[in-house]
Amino acid sequence: MQRIERLPLDDAAVRKLLKLTQRVAAAPNQQVTARELWAALDKGLKDEIHSVLAEMSTGLERCMYCEDSQGTDIEHFRPKADYPEHAFAWLNYLLACSRCNSNHKRNRFPLDASGEPMLIDPTFDDPADHLSLSPTTGMYAALDAKGAATIDVCGLNRNVCATGRANAWTALECLIASYVRSVVDGRPSRAGKILDALRQYPFQSVRSMMSRIYREAEDPALLLADDVLLAFKEHPELI
């Protein structure tokens, strides 16, 4: 997971969502009405929501939770079954893969003692404040209770994701070295293609973590290879 900037919907879509929210608020049974309205949601509006979420997501339409699979589902951060008033709130939508949405998170939404969400919303929270990544294992370690709850509910440390993050670290190191060679050899077209690959690679949180270590760690050489450190220093576009 990594921090994601939320983009705006167009005005027409915002107005449609507001009208749907008003219909839910006026309904005698809000849960049933929210479920029925969502099932019958206009395809054009749903496509618009999905399109903006895809533009927001990291890599190539990656799931905002695991970053491993393509984001196929419009995910309600606050489940519409329990929070029907948020069923048509743009700020409540994330992009998720069907595995994260239907097999892991589902309607689970733990709260702390004050009623605040215990799950990381990557468009509101910075996941790096709550999760630490091991480069060698690809496993997340929780830095606090919110991190622990998110790892558990979203299945962030399932084997396929942990292995994928560990492999991504190695692959990104290789791509960074290849980018530098292409620049030095005077091959800008190839360098541009490699930079695009770096920016679109699955598990962008790994690249984000590399950058964070370079910028903030007391001794980044403990985790980053020498050639990566030099590349970041000489080519800030990699960060």
Disulfide bonds with the S-S distance in Angstrom:
none
